[in-house]
Amino acid sequence: MDFASIIEGLRDKITGLIDSLSEKLSELMETNKKLVFLFAGLIFAVLLCLILLVIALSKSDKEKDTKSIPRTEILEVEEAVIPDGPKLPKDYNISRPAKDKWSDEEAEEWFTIPGENEVESLSFSNDKIVKDILEAAP
């Protein structure tokens, strides 16, 4: 099967069909001109009605899309009431000034020397973080 021959045969059939239609139309025109003009006018009227219908529908869609902004009414409102905050004891400080250094007394009170297990655990977790970072590197 050669596509060129198929296309050429199809083209021949289409030209033959167009020729036969034009011959029949010219014969009909010679025998009954009123019928041809009536049929052409009817087709023109239908096309004109379709065009007007499409234009009317598109305008109605635009009118639906463009809605006017509703008028806003400003109501008089009383002053806003701010609720009371949580009740805290008088000697409770929410924040305090940060010190650059602990005193020796504070260090003895709050600092504990880590044991061997804590150091190993910290070392293991740090090694795991480094390993995860290096595995993700290209």
N, C-alpha and C positions, 0 to 999 in steps of 0.2 A: 504494500500500500504506500503510495507516494502522496504526501500531503499536497504537493503542488497540483497534482491532477484532481484531487478531491476539491480543492479550493476553486480550480478552474471550472469544474463541472457545476459547482454550486453557483458560481458567478454567471454561467450560461443560463441556468434555470431561473435565476433572479431577473436577468435582463429579458428573458422570454416572458416571464410573468408581467413585468412592467410594460413590455410592448403590447401584450394581449389586453391588459387593462386600459392602456391609452387608446387602443383601437376600439374597444367596447365603449369607452367614454365618448369618443368622437362620433361613433355611430348613434349613441343615445342622444348626443347633442344635436345631430342632424335631424333625427326623427322627432324628438320631444324636448324642445328647449325649455319650456316652462317647468317640466319636472326636474331638470338638472339645476335650474336656478332656485327652485323651491328647496331642493335637497341641500344645495350649498348654503342658502340662507338659514335653513334649519341648523346645520352644523355650526355656522357662525354664531347664531343666537345661543346655542348650547354652550359654546366656548366662552362667549361673553358673560353668560350667567355664572359659569364656573369661576371666571376671573373675579367678578364682582363678589361672589360668595367668599372666595379666599381673602379678598381685601377686607370684607366686613368682619370675618372671623379674626383676622390678625389685629384689627383695630379694637375689637372687643377684648381680646387677650391683653393688649397694651393698657386698656382702661382698667382691667382687673389688677394688673401689676402695679400701676401707679395709684396707690391709695394715699389719701391725704393724711397728714399727721393729726391725730386727734388733739383737740384743744385741751391743754392741761390746766387744771384749776389748782391754785395754791390755797391750801387750807392753813388757817392759823393754828400753830402748834405751841403748846406750852414748852417751857424750858425743859431740857432733858434732865432727868434725875440720875445722877451717878450713884450706883450702889456703893455701900460701904465695903471696904476691903476686909480681908480676913483679920480677925482679932489676934494680935500678937502680944505676948507679955512685954512689959515696959523695959525689962533688962535684955530683951532679945535684939541682937543687931543683925540686920539683913546683910550688911557688908561691913568689912573692916579694912583699914589700911594695910596693904601688904608690906611685909618687912623684907629687906634684902637678905638678912641673915637670921638664923635662929640663935638664941642665946644658949649658953652651955646647959642651963637648967632645962630649957625646952628640948634640947637635943637629947638629954638623958631621959626626959619624960616620954617623948614621942618616937624617937628613933630606935629601932631594934636592929641588931646586926643579923643579916640573913644567914641561915644555916647552909650546910652543904647541899641538902635536897633542894632548897629554893634556888641556889646558884645553878645547879644542874638543870632544873626545870626552866629557868630563864635562858640558859645557854641553848637548851634543846629547842625552845620556841623561837629564839633568834635564828638558829641554824635552819629551822623549817622555813621561816620567812625569806631568808637569803636563797634557799634552794628553790622556792616557788618563783622568786624573781628571776633567777638564772634559767629556770626551765622555760619561762615565757619569752626569754630573749631569743632573737633569731640567730 
